[in-house]
Amino acid sequence: GLPAPGALDGRSLVPLLNEPDRSWDYPVLISMYRGQYAVRSQHWRYIRYPDSSEELYDHWTDPNEWTNLASMPGLEFVKQRLGRLIPADPAPDAPDRSEYKVDASTGEFILKE
């Protein structure tokens, strides 16, 4: 019942939580390592690596992801459609643990200046 902050993007999962068996044709973006992303729809998983190599799997016929279809002619449209969800400019890395100090009196982690 809380209002959504304006800076958020994406879709509310509330309809899916209320009705788990409903159709949900919105792909999910997964960030695995710096610059490595996967996009998963009900039908496909598309993976792009930092060196621009790709993987594409058809989960309707290959749920175990045995056959990479990324270089198969005729599937460019799938890679383009899912690839549009991958950010062109990824967010910066979070600060490393070494960039923090601990306040001995509170135990709080404070970012070093």
C-alpha positions, 0 to 999 in steps of 0.5 A: 500500500506504499507509494512507489518512489518515482526513480524506480524502473521495472514492473511490480511483482504484486500481480504475480504474487497475488496470482502465481499461475498468471501469464507473465511475459516480462523478461528478467535482467540478471547481472552476474559479474561486471559487464556480464548479463543474462536476460530470461523470458519464458521462452529464452535465456540470452547471455552476453559477456564483457568480451561481447560473446553470447549464448542463447538457449531455447527453454521450450526445447532445451531446458538444460541449456545444452545447445547454444543457439547464439550463432544460428541464423534467423535468431538475431531478432531474439538476441536484439529483443532481449539485448535491448534490456541490457544496460549500455552503461552499467552502474559503477561497482559498489565500494570495496570492503577496504574502502570502509572503516569501522567506528569502534564505538558503534560498530558502524561501517563508514566509507573512508574519505 
